[in-house]
């Protein structure tokens, strides 16, 4: 645990060269998440994601939640899927994770689709 804190507990600078005529380098403070290519990033994400999955699994016992890394499906009665989804969102936010809005969609064996982004 201390090794992870040593690497991730402090703000670290990101250096960006915008390739203009002067060759200016822009320094961006980086205080949340993991860097691209961080070998621990995926493992840390999965630990936080699993916490949210475990919580919704305990609340919605008759549902299935197949997941591969950050792709999670909620399989259960259509009338209650939105409740499971909202609970999952709350649990994700508690760990600092958020869904991509354009990936929020559901379907049914009958071909019905519902986009969670569209107000009902």
Beta strands, then each sheet from edge to edge (+ up, - down):
strand 1: 12-17
strand 2: 25-30
strand 3: 67-68
strand 4: 71-72
strand 5: 105-107
strand 6: 113-115
sheet 1: 1+ 2-
sheet 2: 3+ 4-
sheet 3: 5+ 6-
end
